[in-house]
Amino acid sequence: MTVSKNCSGPATTAGSSQPSTASRRKPPRPAPPSPAVESFSLAGRSQRPDRATHAYRQDLADIALAGTVIASHYAEPLLRHLGEAAPLFASRDAEAEPIAQLAKGDELAMLDNSLGWAWGYAGKDRRVGYVRASALKP
């Protein structure tokens, strides 16, 4: 039977029983927790903004509402103008009752343009709604 001098213990230098410098290093310190930017209370029910004048849905919200509402995505509104007069609807349904009538040249702060409908803020009172995308200037 032969004896091996290889072992899994700490390395030592010749004539010394001290561990090598590599094994004496201290582990790195964990980063301190980042301070909270804002503090808030989780007591009670949340006060949601009015959907008639604040653009947010479950899938998309105005970037200005980040920290106020939870949505899958946030977008910055793009300013668009109407090329023709068009009704503003509360939903993507041309059969629904219009919530406002927009004139040619009116602005739409658009957050979404899909499935033939543009969604965003329109008019002086910044009503949130849908307008047919074909009514917008290219």
Helices and strands as residue ranges (DSSP letters): H 21-24, E 60-62, G 63-65, E 73-75, E 78-81, E 86-89, E 98-102, E 107-114, E 117-122, E 127-132, G 133-135
